[in-house]
Amino acid sequence: MGLPEVNKYIKDLRKKQSDPGNWPDYLTGLPGKSAILHELDKIYPKLGRHAVAYVRIENIYPYLIKYGYSHHADLIEWSAAILKTTAEGLDESSFVGTINAHDYIIIAKQSAINEILEKSQELFAKKAHPCYTAEDRKKGVILSFEAGGKVMRVGLMKLIFAVKDKNTDVPRIEILPYLAGVCSKMEKMAQA
């Protein structure tokens, strides 16, 4: 080994680094934040023809508290695979990336986004359903407690999402935090 091999390695590395899609997340196999931002830059001016969806696994933390982590990696892998294969099956030009272990971004044609999300929700529910006890499945609630005089009920895991499919006043740099915030509000409202 010498400097020619080192130079070749760096040249190859820089070629890979120029395309953030070459660096997928280890657990999901999906591209990460850099690739998401790159794709968002390309389609943001075309919102209306394209859509951006922020997808989250709702109630996964209460599930982990009650049931433990033995199925955690499986749930993440399955959610990513469901989103990726569903999106590609309904829109060949779609993009799916991961923001973190439980949050994903889908960029697809506006005409396909709702079907992608609905089908993904359905498939995820089928996969998550057996992870619960029969009693919890029947109740549809895994935790219930009182906080500040309000009864809080935490339901089963499901995929929730926020979508921007039209031109918007939200600047490109703020669109992902905005959509993440919408998902967070949905989660809080569902537990009340």
Backbone hydrogen bonds, N-H to C=O, Kabsch-Sander energy under -0.5 kcal/mol:
donor,donor_aa,acceptor,acceptor_aa,energy
6,V,2,G,-1.7
7,N,3,L,-3.0
8,K,4,P,-2.1
9,Y,5,E,-2.4
10,I,6,V,-2.4
11,K,7,N,-2.4
12,D,8,K,-2.7
13,L,9,Y,-2.7
14,R,10,I,-2.6
15,K,11,K,-1.7
16,K,12,D,-2.2
17,Q,13,L,-2.9
18,S,14,R,-1.3
19,D,16,K,-1.5
22,N,19,D,-2.4
23,W,20,P,-1.5
25,D,30,L,-3.9
29,G,25,D,-2.4
32,G,23,W,-0.6
36,I,32,G,-2.1
37,L,33,K,-2.8
38,H,34,S,-2.0
39,E,35,A,-2.6
40,L,36,I,-2.8
41,D,37,L,-2.2
42,K,38,H,-1.3
43,I,39,E,-1.8
44,Y,40,L,-2.4
46,K,43,I,-2.1
47,L,44,Y,-1.6
48,G,50,H,-2.2
49,R,46,K,-2.2
50,H,46,K,-1.9
51,A,108,A,-3.0
52,V,164,K,-2.4
53,A,106,I,-2.9
54,Y,162,A,-2.9
55,V,53,A,-0.6
55,V,104,Y,-2.9
56,R,160,I,-2.7
57,I,102,H,-2.0
58,E,56,R,-1.0
58,E,158,K,-3.2
60,I,57,I,-0.9
63,Y,59,N,-1.5
64,L,60,I,-2.5
65,I,61,Y,-2.3
66,K,62,P,-2.3
67,Y,63,Y,-3.3
68,G,64,L,-1.6
72,H,69,Y,-1.1
73,A,69,Y,-0.5
75,L,71,H,-2.6
76,I,72,H,-2.1
77,E,73,A,-2.8
78,W,74,D,-3.0
79,S,75,L,-2.4
80,A,76,I,-2.4
81,A,77,E,-2.6
82,I,78,W,-2.8
83,L,79,S,-2.4
84,K,80,A,-2.7
85,T,81,A,-2.6
86,T,82,I,-2.2
87,A,83,L,-2.4
88,E,84,K,-2.5
89,G,85,T,-2.0
90,L,86,T,-1.6
91,D,87,A,-2.1
94,S,91,D,-2.3
95,F,107,I,-2.7
97,G,105,I,-2.5
98,T,31,P,-2.7
99,I,103,D,-2.2
100,N,103,D,-1.4
103,D,100,N,-0.8
104,Y,55,V,-3.1
105,I,97,G,-2.6
106,I,53,A,-2.5
107,I,95,F,-2.8
108,A,51,A,-1.8
110,Q,49,R,-2.7
112,A,109,K,-1.6
113,I,109,K,-1.4
114,N,110,Q,-0.5
116,I,112,A,-2.3
117,L,113,I,-2.5
118,E,114,N,-2.6
119,K,115,E,-2.3
120,S,116,I,-2.2
121,Q,117,L,-2.4
122,E,118,E,-2.1
123,L,119,K,-2.4
124,F,120,S,-2.6
125,A,121,Q,-2.4
126,K,122,E,-1.8
127,K,123,L,-1.9
128,A,124,F,-2.9
129,H,125,A,-2.2
131,C,128,A,-2.0
132,Y,129,H,-1.5
137,R,133,T,-2.4
138,K,134,A,-2.3
139,K,135,E,-2.4
140,G,136,D,-2.7
141,V,136,D,-0.6
142,I,154,V,-3.1
143,L,154,V,-1.3
145,F,152,M,-2.4
147,A,150,K,-3.0
150,K,147,A,-1.6
152,M,145,F,-4.1
152,M,150,K,-0.6
153,R,191,Q,-1.9
154,V,143,L,-3.2
155,G,153,R,-0.6
156,L,140,G,-0.7
158,K,58,E,-1.1
160,I,56,R,-2.7
160,I,158,K,-0.5
162,A,54,Y,-2.0
164,K,52,V,-2.6
165,D,163,V,-0.5
174,E,171,P,-1.6
175,I,171,P,-0.8
175,I,172,R,-1.1
176,L,172,R,-0.5
178,Y,174,E,-2.4
179,L,175,I,-2.5
180,A,176,L,-2.6
181,G,177,P,-2.2
182,V,178,Y,-1.9
183,C,179,L,-2.0
184,S,180,A,-2.2
185,K,181,G,-2.3
186,M,182,V,-2.1
187,E,183,C,-2.1
188,K,184,S,-2.2
189,M,185,K,-2.4
190,A,186,M,-2.0
191,Q,187,E,-1.2
192,A,188,K,-0.6
192,A,189,M,-0.7
